[in-house]
Amino acid sequence: MFKKLVFTALALLCLGVILGYSALNETSRTGEMAEAQKAESVEAGAAVYYEHCANCHGQNGRAEECISLLGEVMACAGRALNTPELLCDNQGVRLQAEGWQGTAEEYILSITTIGKSETGMPPFGAEYRYDQFNALADHQIQDVTAFILEYETWLSCTPALREISIGELFPTVESLPEGDGKEGEELFHITYGCSACHGDPLVEGTNAVGPWSGNFKNLDDRIEGYTAADYVYESILLPNAFISQDCPVGILCTSHSNTGQSNMPDDFGLRMTAQDISDVLAYLGIDASDSNHINVTQSLEN
C-alpha cells in the first residue's frame, strides 16, 4: 500500500513538472510568435512606407531626403516622423501641441487613415481616399504604423534634450558662425524642405503653407524690438513663439485651428546645426550680425 502511494505521488509530481514545462514552453512560444508577427508587420510596413510615404517624409523619416517618382531629389513636403517630439512618451510635445489625448500609435493610425488637410497630408484610408489606386488597406496602415513606431528604438528619448539643444547651443542669432549662402540654398530647398511651405525666395507667390521666404529679410517690424535676423532665427527654433497670419489661405494654414499651435515643425533645434541655420539665413539674405540680442533661452522660458 505504501509503495502504491509513493508511486502515485511520484507520478503526480512528474505530471506536474511536465504540465509546468509545457505551460512555460507555450508561453515562450507565444512570445516568439508575437515577436515574429511584429517583425513581419514592420517589414511589410517598410515596403508601404517607401512606396507611399518616403517621398514626403524622407528616406530616413526625418524629412531630409525625399525622392520624386522620377528619381530626382526634391524638398520634403511632410513633417519628420523619426523624431522624439512624435514618438517619445516623455517628449511627445507634438501630440500635446495638437491636443491629442491618445498614444503616438493611435495618432499615426488616425492621421494616415483620414489625413490632415491643413498640412497637406492626404488620407490613405479607402473610405477617405479620393483615388482608390493609392488607398491602403487597414492591415497596410497597421503595418506602416508599426514601421514608423520602430524608429523609437534608435532615438534618444532623454528628457529635456530639446531645451538643452535650443537654450544652450543656440542662445542668440549673432552667436552663429559665418554663413555660406550657397550651402544654405541646398539646405533650404532639399535637406530641410523649407521651400515646400515657404516657396522659392526668388519667385513671389510660390509659398503654399506659410509666409513667402523672399520677404523674410524685411521682417524688422514683425515683432517690436526684433530685427529680421532675430525674428527668423527664433521662428526656426521656436515656431510657436509667434504665429504669423501672413499665409496664402489665412491663419489656418500656419496654425492648428483647435490649438493655435504652429504647423511648422518644432524639431529644427534638434535637426539643424548652428552652421546649417547660419547658411540658411545667408541664403535668404539675412544678416545674422544685425540683431538686438534677443535670447532664445528667454523666449523658451516665456
N, C-alpha and C positions, 0 to 999 in steps of 0.2 A: 504493500500500500504506500509506504514511504517513497519507494523508488518511483512509483507511478506519479506521485505528487511532484517529486523533483523533476521528472521528465516533462510533466505538463508545464511547470514553471519555466523550465528552460525553453520549451517550445514557444511559450507566450513571449518570453524575452526576445528570442530570435525574431519572432514575428514583428514585435515592436520595433526592433532595430531595422528590419527590412522595410517596414512601412515608413519609419522615420527617414531612412535613407532615400526612399522613393519620393517622399514629400520634399526633402531638401533638393533632390535631383530635379524634380519637376519645377520647383521654384526657380532654380538656377537656369533650367532650360527655358522657362517662360521669360526670364530676364534677357537671356541671349536672343530669343526670338524677337522681343520688343526692340532690342538694340539693332538687330538685323533689319527689322521693318523700318526703323528710324533712318538707318543708313541708306536703305533703298529709296525712302521718301526724299532725303536730302539730295541723293544722286539724281533722281528724276526731276527734282526742283531746280537743280543746276541747269539742266537742259532747257527747262522752261524759262529760267531767268535769262540765259544768254540769247535765247531766241526772241523774247518779248520785252525784256526789261533793261538789258545792259546798254542799249543804245541811248537811254535817257539817264540811267543811274550809274553808269560806268562799269567797266570790266571788273573792277575790284569792289564795286558797291559804294565807292566814295565820291562818285560824280566827278571823277578826274580824267578819265579816259573813255570817251564814247566814240563808237564806230558806226557810221551810217550803213544802210543796206548795200551801198555801193563800195563799202570797204574803206571809206575816207574818214580820217579823224575829224571830229566836229565837237562843238561845245555841248556839254551835258545840260539838258533842259530839266532834269529831275533833281531831287534832293538826295543827299548822301543817305544811304541805308546802313552802311558799315560804320556806325558811329555810336559812342556811348550815350549821346543825347536821346537816341531812339531805343537802344537795346539794353542798357544797363539799368537795373532796378533803382540803384541809388543815384543815378544821374538822368533819369528819364524826363528831363526838362522839356523836351519837345512834346511829349504827351501831356504834361502838366499845362504847358502854354496853350494847348488846344482844348483844354478842359476834358480830356479823355479820362474816363474813370476805370477802364479795364486794363488788361495787360498789353504788352507790346505785341504778343501773338494775335490777340483779338483785333488790335488796331491794324496790323498788316493785312489780316484776312479781310477786314471790312473795307479798307481803302482799295485793296486790289480788286475786290468784288464790285464796289459801287463807284469807285473813282473819286476824284476831288476836283470839281470844275474850277475853283478859284485859283488852283496852282497848275492847271493844265493836265493833271493826271487823269488819263482816260479809264473808264471802267473795263474790267475784263470778265465780269460775271455775265453768263449768257443772257440773263434777264435784263441787263442794263447796257450791253454792248450794242453799238449801232451797226457794226458789221460782224456777222456771226463767224466769218472766216478767222478772225483773230480772237474770238471769245475763248475762254478757258473753262474746262470742266471743273466741277467742285474739287475733285481729287487733285487736279493740277494746281489750283490755288492753294490747297493744303500743302502740296509738295514744295512750291516756290516759297511759301511762308517758312517751312522747315529749313529750307536752304538759307534764307536771309537770317533767321534766328541763329544759325550755326556760326555767323560772323562773331557773335559774342565770345565764342571760345578764344578768339585771337585778340580781343580788345582788352585794354587796360581800364578796368571799371573802378579805379581808385577814386574815392570821394574827393571833391574839391580840385580835381585835375584842371577843370576849366577855369576856375578862379586863379589858380597859380599861373596858367599859361597867359591869361589876359592881364591880370593885375600886376604880375611881377616881370614878365618878359616884354610886354608892350605898354609901358606906362604912359608915354606921350609920343605924339607923332614926330616931333623933332629928334627923338632918340633913335629913329630908324637910320640904317646905313644909307649911303647914296644909292639912288635908284637907277635902273637901266630900262629905258622905255622900250627897247627892242625886245628884251626878255619879258617885260610886262605885257606886251602885245599877245604873246603866246599864252601866258598865264591867264589873261583876261578872256580870250576867245576860246581857248582849248582846255587848259588844265583845270580851271575852276568854273568855266562855263558862264562867266558873268554876262556875256553878250546875249545869252539865251533869254535873259529877262530884261536887261538894260540896253540892248541893241548895240549897234556899231557907233562908236563916238564920232565917226566921220560922216554918218548918214542920219540926219534927223528923222524921227518918226519910225525908226526900226525897233524901238523898245516895245515889248509886249506885256511884261509883268513887272512894272516898276518904272521909276523916273529914267529919262534918257541920259545915258552916260556922257554924251557930248556936252552936257550942261553942268557936270559935276564941278568943274573948275570955277564956276560962277556962283557958288552957293555960300558966299560970305555972309549973307543976310538970312539964311535959313533958320539959324538959332542965334539969339543975341549973345555976343561975346565969342562966337566961334568963327574961325576962318574956314574957308573951303576945305583946307587940309584937316583941320580939327574935326569938321563935320563928317567927311567921307571916311576918315580913319575910324572914328567912333562907330559909324554905321556898319563898317565891315566887321568889327569885333563885337559890338552890342547893338544888333539891329532893332531891338525893342526899346532902346533908349529914346528914340524919336521916330515916329512913323509918318512918312511923307504921304500926302494925298495927291501928289503930282504923278498921276498914272493914267494911261490911255483910257481905261474904263472905270476910273474912280477909285475910291478908297478900298473897295472890296478886293482889288487886285493886289494891294500891298499889305493887307492885314486880314486875319481871320475875322469874319463878321461877328462870331459869337464871343470872342475873347479880346479883340483889339490887339492881338499879338501879330508881329510882323510875319509875312510869308517868306521873308529872306532867311536862308539857313543861318542858324546861330552857332555853327561849329567851325567857323573860319579861324577862330583863335587857336583851335587845335590842329587845323589842317595846314595853315599858311605859316611860313617862316617870316621873320621881320624883313628879310630881303625880298621875299615874294610881295609883301604888302608895299614896300618901297618901290619895287619895279612896276607894279600896277598903277600906283599913284603917278609915277613918272610918265607912263604911257598915256594916262588921262590928262597930262599937262598940269598936274597939281604939284606945287612946290611944298614939299614936306617941311621945309625950314620956316615957312610962313605960318606960324602958329601962335596962338595966345596961351600956350602951355596948359591946355585942358588935359587933366589927368584922368585916364581911363579908369584907374582904380577908384576914384571918387564917384564916377558915373556908375560903376558897378555896385558900389555900396548904396547909392541913392536909388 
